Amino acid sequence: MDSFNKYLRYFGIFTVVVMIALGFILLFTDYFNLPKNYRIILAIFLISYGLFRLISTILKPKPFENEDKE
């Protein structure tokens, strides 16, 4: 089960990088043909969601290990 948790942690970090990168791409380029107001709103949403995922991934509690396991 430990390897699965490690996989989920890496997937969470990958999601953070993608969300923040996509937010900055939307904010500073015209790659997606959207009106500027929509681009800014969507970029702020994606960056803030990426930061939220980063904080929740870092602060996620470790799984409880039962000490009296035999």
PADOKE-47572 format. One record per residue: residue in three letters; x, y, z of N, C-alpha, C in turn. Coordinates in steps of 0.05 Angstrom, whole numbers, padded with zeros to 5 digits, m for minus. Layout:
% PADOKE-47572
(pt ALA,(X,Y,Z),(X,Y,Z),(X,Y,Z)) ...
***
This chain:
% PADOKE-47572
(pt MET,(00017,m00024,00000),(00000,00000,00000),(00017,00025,00000)) (pt ASP,(00042,00023,00009),(00060,00046,00010),(00066,00056,m00017)) (pt SER,(00070,00038,m00037),(00077,00046,m00064),(00053,00061,m00077)) (pt PHE,(00029,00053,m00070),(00005,00066,m00080),(00003,00095,m00070)) (pt ASN,(00009,00099,m00044),(00009,00126,m00033),(00031,00143,m00046)) (pt LYS,(00054,00131,m00052),(00075,00146,m00065),(00066,00154,m00093)) (pt TYR,(00052,00136,m00107),(00041,00142,m00133),(00021,00165,m00132)) (pt LEU,(00004,00164,m00112),(m00016,00186,m00109),(m00002,00213,m00103)) (pt ARG,(00019,00212,m00087),(00034,00237,m00081),(00046,00248,m00107)) (pt TYR,(00058,00231,m00123),(00070,00241,m00148),(00049,00251,m00167)) (pt PHE,(00026,00238,m00168),(00004,00247,m00185),(m00006,00274,m00175)) (pt GLY,(m00008,00278,m00149),(m00016,00304,m00138),(00003,00326,m00145)) (pt ILE,(00029,00320,m00144),(00049,00340,m00151),(00048,00346,m00181)) (pt PHE,(00044,00326,m00197),(00040,00330,m00226),(00016,00348,m00232)) (pt THR,(m00006,00343,m00218),(m00030,00359,m00221),(m00025,00388,m00214)) (pt VAL,(m00010,00392,m00193),(m00003,00419,m00184),(00013,00434,m00206)) (pt VAL,(00033,00420,m00216),(00050,00433,m00237),(00033,00439,m00262)) (pt VAL,(00016,00421,m00270),(m00001,00426,m00294),(m00020,00449,m00290)) (pt MET,(m00033,00450,m00267),(m00052,00471,m00261),(m00039,00499,m00260)) (pt ILE,(m00017,00501,m00246),(m00003,00526,m00244),(00009,00535,m00271)) (pt ALA,(00020,00516,m00286),(00031,00522,m00312),(00009,00532,m00331)) (pt LEU,(m00013,00517,m00331),(m00035,00525,m00349),(m00046,00553,m00341)) (pt GLY,(m00047,00558,m00315),(m00056,00584,m00306),(m00038,00607,m00316)) (pt PHE,(m00011,00602,m00314),(00007,00623,m00324),(00007,00625,m00354)) (pt ILE,(00003,00603,m00368),(00000,00605,m00397),(m00024,00621,m00405)) (pt LEU,(m00046,00616,m00391),(m00070,00632,m00396),(m00066,00662,m00389)) (pt LEU,(m00052,00667,m00368),(m00049,00694,m00358),(m00031,00711,m00376)) (pt PHE,(m00009,00699,m00386),(00011,00715,m00400),(00012,00711,m00430)) (pt THR,(m00003,00692,m00441),(m00003,00688,m00470),(m00031,00690,m00481)) (pt ASP,(m00032,00690,m00507),(m00058,00689,m00521),(m00060,00662,m00537)) (pt TYR,(m00049,00641,m00525),(m00049,00615,m00538),(m00077,00605,m00542)) (pt PHE,(m00094,00607,m00521),(m00122,00600,m00524),(m00137,00625,m00532)) (pt ASN,(m00153,00622,m00553),(m00166,00645,m00564),(m00191,00652,m00547)) (pt LEU,(m00186,00664,m00524),(m00208,00671,m00506),(m00207,00702,m00501)) (pt PRO,(m00229,00714,m00495),(m00228,00742,m00487),(m00211,00746,m00462)) (pt LYS,(m00199,00769,m00460),(m00179,00774,m00439),(m00192,00772,m00411)) (pt ASN,(m00217,00781,m00408),(m00230,00778,m00381),(m00233,00749,m00373)) (pt TYR,(m00241,00732,m00391),(m00245,00704,m00385),(m00218,00691,m00380)) (pt ARG,(m00197,00698,m00395),(m00171,00687,m00391),(m00160,00693,m00363)) (pt ILE,(m00164,00718,m00354),(m00154,00726,m00328),(m00169,00711,m00306)) (pt ILE,(m00195,00710,m00308),(m00211,00696,m00287),(m00204,00667,m00286)) (pt LEU,(m00202,00653,m00309),(m00195,00625,m00310),(m00166,00620,m00300)) (pt ALA,(m00148,00638,m00307),(m00120,00636,m00298),(m00118,00638,m00268)) (pt ILE,(m00132,00657,m00256),(m00131,00660,m00227),(m00144,00636,m00214)) (pt PHE,(m00165,00625,m00225),(m00177,00601,m00214),(m00158,00578,m00215)) (pt LEU,(m00145,00574,m00238),(m00127,00551,m00241),(m00102,00553,m00222)) (pt ILE,(m00091,00577,m00220),(m00068,00581,m00203),(m00076,00577,m00174)) (pt SER,(m00099,00588,m00166),(m00107,00584,m00138),(m00114,00555,m00132)) (pt TYR,(m00126,00541,m00151),(m00132,00512,m00147),(m00105,00496,m00146)) (pt GLY,(m00086,00504,m00162),(m00060,00490,m00161),(m00046,00495,m00134)) (pt LEU,(m00048,00519,m00123),(m00036,00524,m00097),(m00051,00509,m00075)) (pt PHE,(m00077,00508,m00077),(m00093,00492,m00058),(m00085,00463,m00059)) (pt ARG,(m00082,00452,m00083),(m00073,00424,m00085),(m00045,00420,m00074)) (pt LEU,(m00027,00439,m00078),(00000,00438,m00067),(m00001,00437,m00037)) (pt ILE,(m00016,00454,m00025),(m00018,00455,00004),(m00030,00429,00015)) (pt SER,(m00052,00420,00002),(m00065,00396,00012),(m00047,00371,00007)) (pt THR,(m00031,00371,m00013),(m00013,00348,m00018),(00010,00348,00003)) (pt ILE,(00020,00372,00009),(00042,00373,00028),(00032,00367,00056)) (pt LEU,(00009,00378,00064),(m00001,00375,00091),(m00017,00350,00095)) (pt LYS,(m00020,00333,00075),(m00035,00309,00078),(m00023,00291,00099)) (pt PRO,(m00039,00283,00119),(m00028,00266,00140),(m00019,00239,00130)) (pt LYS,(00001,00229,00143),(00011,00202,00136),(m00009,00181,00145)) (pt PRO,(m00011,00159,00131),(m00030,00138,00141),(m00022,00127,00168)) (pt PHE,(m00041,00122,00184),(m00036,00113,00212),(m00026,00085,00211)) (pt GLU,(m00003,00081,00224),(00009,00054,00227),(00002,00044,00255)) (pt ASN,(m00010,00021,00256),(m00016,00009,00282),(00009,m00002,00295)) (pt GLU,(00017,00008,00318),(00042,00000,00330),(00040,m00028,00342)) (pt ASP,(00017,m00037,00351),(00016,m00063,00363),(00009,m00086,00343)) (pt LYS,(00016,m00081,00318),(00013,m00101,00297),(00033,m00123,00302)) (pt GLU,(00024,m00148,00299),(00043,m00170,00304),(00047,m00186,00279)) 
***
